[in-house]
Structure formats: C-alpha cells, structure tokens
Amino acid sequence: MRAARSSAVTAVAAVASLAAVSGCAEKSDAKGSDAIRITASDDACEVSRTTFPAGHVKLAVENKGSKVTEVYVYAPGDRIVTERENIGSGLKASITAEIKAGTYEIACKPGMKGHGIRQKITVTGGKTAKRNPKLDKAVADYRAYVQAQADETLPKVQEFVDAIKKGDLAAAKKAYAPSRVGWERTEPVAESFGDIDPRVDLREDGLAKGQKWTGWHRLEKSLWKTKKITAEDKKLADQLVKDLKDWQKRVGTADITPTGMANGAKELLDEVQTGKVTGEEERYSHTDLVDFEGNVDGAEKSYQLLKPVASQNDPALTKDLDKQFAAVKKLLDTYREGDGFVSYDTVGQAKRKELSDAVNALAEPLSKLAAAVAK
C-alpha cells in the first residue's frame, strides 16, 4: 500500500542500506527530444510539455528537491496510468509508458505523500503504439492471471472474515496472511482504480483527515495489538469482503498494456523496499515476508510474460533479470518456516540490509523492462 509514506521514509532511513532505495532510479535519463522532462522539487513539478501525442511516451524525471519523491500520471478519478517511486534527491529516472489520447495530471509527491503537486496535460490523437503480437498474448495472459488471483483471494478472505465473525482470534490470525497473497501479487492493477486500495489496504498513518480506517490493517491491529475482536471489527470484516468483491468484479476490466505490466513489476519491488523490508506493512502481525514473496511473485509473473519480446530486444537485460530474480528468491527461501516464514520482528537490521540490497539489485534492471518491450 502506497498511501502511508511519512513513517515509511523514516523507517527506510533506519535500515542502513535503504539509502540505496533512492538509487533504484536509473542513473541516466532519456535526453532525446521526444522525452517529456519532469523537474521535481520540494515545492514544484515542472513539465517541459503539457501537450503531446499518444503512444509510447518517455518521461525523463529529475528530482532537484531535498526529499525523496515519486511521480504519477493520473487519469480522471485519480486512476493511475503509470508511476515511479523512490526517486532520491539529485537523482533521475526514466519512465516509458503507453498513454492513450485524453486529459491527465502529472503529480510530483515530495516526501512521497499527499495529493502531490500537479500539472494538467493533454495527450492528443497521435499514433497507436506499435505492438508485437507476442505482447498482445502477454497482456491477455496477464489479464487472466490477475483475474485468477482475485478469484482465488475471495474464498481465503471469507475464511478470514468467518473467523472474525465467530470471534475466533487464533483462526483469524492464521487466515490473515494467506488472505492477502493474491492482492499483493497484483497490487498495481488494484491500485490503478484509485478507490479500492484506500478502503482495503490502508495503514493507520496514511489516513486523510476525517477518513474512516477500514480494511485488512485495521483488523490486523485488533487481532495482534488489542488482541480482541469487537462488534465493530465484525462489521469491518463484512465491509472488507464487500470491497474485495468490487475489486474481483472490476479487475478484469483494468487498462493493461505491456509497458504498464513492466512498470507495475517495478512498482511491486518499490512496495517491497518501502513497506516490507522496513517492517512498515505488517507492523502488528509481522507477516511482512509473506507480502514480500507475493510482491516478488507478481513482479516475476509480469516479467516472464514479457520476456519473449524483452529477450529479443535486450538479451543482456533479461539475463541480468533472471540472475537477480533467482538471487532474491534464494535469499527469501532462507527465512521459510513450515508452510510460511519466520516472524519479521526476528529479522535483525543486518539481515534486513541484506534483503534490501538484493531487492535493490533486482529493481535497477527491472526499471528498464518497459523500455525494452517498447522498442
């Protein structure tokens, strides 16, 4: 979940290696005349052109501010078209995205929180992005994957909710982490809708003024911190099922593109860095490594579907990605315990640094995947 940022940034700083989180941004930027230059600072978001043609669009971002920032392209209703997080002070990032004709907003978020500093843009009728037929298959297969993940999630959520409704604290705790796996694997698609994610996956420090806290993490706090299930928790459990059925119904209609899949894979690695490695995501249950694996699984699925084209266009990149995915999964395997993982509060700072370094080594080449499939 991306909404809770201020404490996440603090936690990132607490893990020594996570100064490298900002380094996930590419060291080079797109300097061609076709790139839209975005200059972010602590109080501005300057866009070199506010009107440009549709198709494969290159965004060259430079953070001249003192804070880590992120950049979003929003469609109406704050539907996320593309994004890039963790762009450190003084660093640059290059984003390749397929954007259709329409009106949008580009948002820079210094400190990675809030509504963002926004600029309106217009994407005109331009050329339809050329697409290798293999990429059409990748999109179709990925759409089937995200729908399957949603379909498989609902029974697990129902099991979690049934335990809460019965007041069975132990059973609810046991069902909690498995109920979240499908969501974690496909989080960028879920977040692209704009309204579902804040209802089901918001952390307490991400609440806007006056916003009611609902969803998994609200229930997580009751189960592990207050250690009791209230009548209000039972109502919130019913609401969680209702909201996730909404997600299940809508996920198959998501606007999915090859570059969106690639950028979504990178977003999942950002999720690992800013929430799972720091322990921010599951601060009460300490089931962060289950979420960690879900994010990595989802990123790898997108990559594997895009690999037939990416390997033709950039074989060195796919060779590196194969190596780095294998390294992250091998390291994650060392924390397995039974059919799950060790509690994350038992993982010390040195080990968290090791996890962070492995994820960062994967995130850097993964940030180049969209450009590889758009060639």
Salt bridges, closest charged atoms under 4 A:
GLU26 OE1 - ARG84 NH1 3.06
ASP34 OD2 - LYS58 NZ 3.64
GLU70 OE1 - ARG5 NH2 3.70
ASP78 OD1 - ARG118 NH1 2.80
GLU83 OE1 - ARG2 NE 2.97
GLU85 OE2 - ARG2 NE 2.22
GLU85 OE1 - ARG5 NH2 2.72
GLU98 OE1 - HIS56 NE2 3.83
GLU98 OE1 - ARG131 NH2 3.12
GLU105 OE1 - ARG118 NH1 2.78
GLU105 OE2 - LYS120 NZ 3.31
ASP136 OD1 - ARG131 NH1 3.29
ASP141 OD2 - LYS137 NZ 2.65
GLU184 OE2 - ARG180 NH2 2.60
GLU184 OE1 - LYS276 NZ 3.10
GLU191 OE1 - ARG2 NH1 1.73
ASP195 OD2 - ARG199 NH1 3.61
ASP195 OD1 - ARG250 NH2 3.21
ASP201 OD1 - ARG180 NH1 2.89
ASP201 OD1 - HIS217 NE2 3.10
GLU204 OE1 - LYS221 NZ 3.01
ASP205 OD1 - ARG283 NH2 3.39
GLU220 OE1 - HIS217 ND1 2.88
GLU232 OE2 - LYS212 NZ 3.47
ASP233 OD1 - ARG218 NH1 3.00
ASP238 OD1 - LYS165 NZ 2.97
ASP243 OD1 - ARG199 NE 3.00
ASP246 OD2 - ARG199 NH2 2.96
ASP246 OD2 - ARG250 NH1 3.10
ASP255 OD1 - LYS100 NZ 3.57
GLU267 OE1 - ARG2 NH2 3.55
ASP270 OD1 - LYS266 NZ 2.77
GLU271 OE2 - ARG2 NH1 3.42
GLU271 OE1 - LYS276 NZ 3.32
GLU280 OE1 - ARG283 NH2 3.27
GLU281 OE2 - ARG180 NH2 2.97
GLU281 OE1 - ARG203 NH1 2.55
GLU281 OE2 - HIS217 NE2 3.10
GLU281 OE1 - LYS276 NZ 3.95
GLU282 OE2 - ARG180 NE 2.76
GLU282 OE1 - HIS217 ND1 3.69
ASP291 OD2 - ARG180 NH2 3.32
GLU293 OE2 - ARG336 NH2 2.35
ASP297 OD2 - ARG185 NH2 3.56
GLU300 OE2 - LYS329 NZ 3.02
ASP322 OD2 - LYS307 NZ 2.82
ASP333 OD1 - ARG336 NE 2.72
ASP345 OD2 - HIS286 NE2 3.82
GLU354 OE1 - LYS351 NZ 3.98
ASP357 OD2 - LYS353 NZ 2.92
GLU364 OE2 - LYS368 NZ 3.16
